[in-house]
Amino acid sequence: MSLSGTVVGWSNGIVVKTKNVTLCLDPCSPADKYNSILISHAHGDHTPGFRSKKLKYSTNETLKIYEEGGGQAVKNFKPIRYGETLKIDDVEVVAYNAGHMLGSAQFEIRTPEQVVVYTGDINCVETLTTKPADIVNCDVLIIESTYGSPEFIFPERMFVYSELAKWVISQVRSGRIPTFHVYSAGKAQEVIRLLNVFTNVPVVAHQHVGKISDAHRRLGVDLDFVSDGSAEGVKLLAKGGCVYIVPPTIPSRFSRKMVNAMASGWAVKFRPRKFDAVFPVSSHADFKQLVAYVKAVKPRVVYTCFGFESAFSEYLRRRERIDGCPLARIGGRIRSK
């Protein structure tokens, strides 16, 4: 149906529609009914759109990490660089750094009526592998709310880095092998880099983590590790004196020497019994960062998605007097104020 204004909503992904263009951002399935698909970053819950037959856009880093992580070779693809303007009929799309992981992007969508920004997953502080998310002013903001509840406020990052490094060194000195169960893309590389910078302890990476970390190295990230499939990796794991980085799905223990750790923002509130230590290292913005980002962007309306979307939207309306609601509740024309 032909529409005269800009429409946003949720339909198997974030949808932004003008009279001539319909964009789908981070669809939950291939979404072949949309002509243009934008993918914000390489985590599996945001990449099903890469399997679409239709035209797809992301940063080159996101594509490479996706393919190296086991995704099929992507066809009908065009890369978009940070700061580059992509023209699609009557719409302009500009990508900006999201700070979440290597190649993660926010998308500014300039329509004839409104400027819409979709943050994707964002992190608003500097890490050892990423820069903070760019501030992108807009009329309409679509923002993630993974930690959009006041109970999720992270400690200062350098303090957490220091505590993690001290724990690792103490465990190694006690003859144990600290084993971190972390996401293979993004979090694993930050932990490897942390260990490289703060300790002299050798790092052994599970082969899947190693493949994705090799892609990061080819893309310019300085990481020092060996694969658990290499002769050196096997030797290190047998004798100890190293750290082991594995995906979350790997069983908790391979030997009695191993002690298990979690590095996640959820560690602020939760400590699963299977872990000997937890550290609140997150690739997402915490509650305070999310609020500060919204206030800096100065949108007229905010739609929340992913996580504590109702709680965060309610906080913005009640405490910050910013109009909006969870994205999943709407599908009609954007309101102007």
C-alpha positions, 0 to 999 in steps of 0.5 A: 500500500502506498503511504505518504509518510514515514512508518516504523514498526516491527514485522520479523525485524525493525521496519522503516517504510516510506512511500517508495522504500521499505527497509528491514533491519536485523530481521529474525529470518531471511525476510525475502519479502523486503527489498533492502536489508540492513544488518547491524553486527555479526552476532547470531541473533542479528544475522539471519538476514544474511541468508536472504536472497534480497540485497543486504548491507552491513559493514565489511567487518560484520560480513567477514566475522559472520562468514568466518563464524560459520555462516554461508558465503553471502551473495547480493551484498554491498558493504557500507562504511562508517560515515558513508551515505547510501542512497536508496530511492528517496531515503539516505542511510548512514552507518555509524560506530555502535561500540558493541563489537568490531564492525557494529553499526548504528543506522541513521535513516533520512527520509523525506519526513523524518530522521530515524536512528536504529542503534542496534546493540550499543556500548557507550564506553571505550573498551580494549577493542572498541570505541564508544558509540557515536551520538547521532541526533534524530527525530525518532530513536529505535534503541536496544534495551538489553540492560534497560533496567536501573538494577543493571549499572556496571562498575568502571571498566578498568576496575573490572579489567584489573579484578579479572586479571588479578583473579587469573594470575592467582589461579594460574599461580595455584596450578589451575587453568582459568577457563572463560565461557564467552561469546565467540565474537566480540567478548572473546576478543576483548577478554583475549586482548585484556589478558594480553595487556594486563598479564603475561599468561599465554592464552589458548582459544577453542578452535571456533573462537580462534577462527573468529579471532583470526578474522579479527587479526586480519581486520587489524585487531592485535590479539596474541593467542594459540588454538587448542587444535595446535601442538602448542595449545595442546601442550599448554592445556596439558601442563597448565600455566595458561588461560582457556577461552571457550564458547558458552556451550562448551561443557564446564570442565575438561579436567580438574585443573580448570576453574570456570568464569563468566564475563557478562553484564548479567554478572551484576545480578546473577552468578550461576553455580557452575562458575567459580567467578563472574565479571561484569564485562559487557559489550552493551550499554548499561542503564545509565549509558542508555539514558545518557545516550537518549538524552544526548540524541534529543529525539522527539520519540523513542521506541525500545526493543530487545530486553527490558523494553517496557521498563525502559520506555516507561522510565523515559516517559515518566522520569525524562518526559520523552514520548515513546513505547516498545517498538513491538506495540506499534506499526503505524505512522510516526507521530510528530510533535 
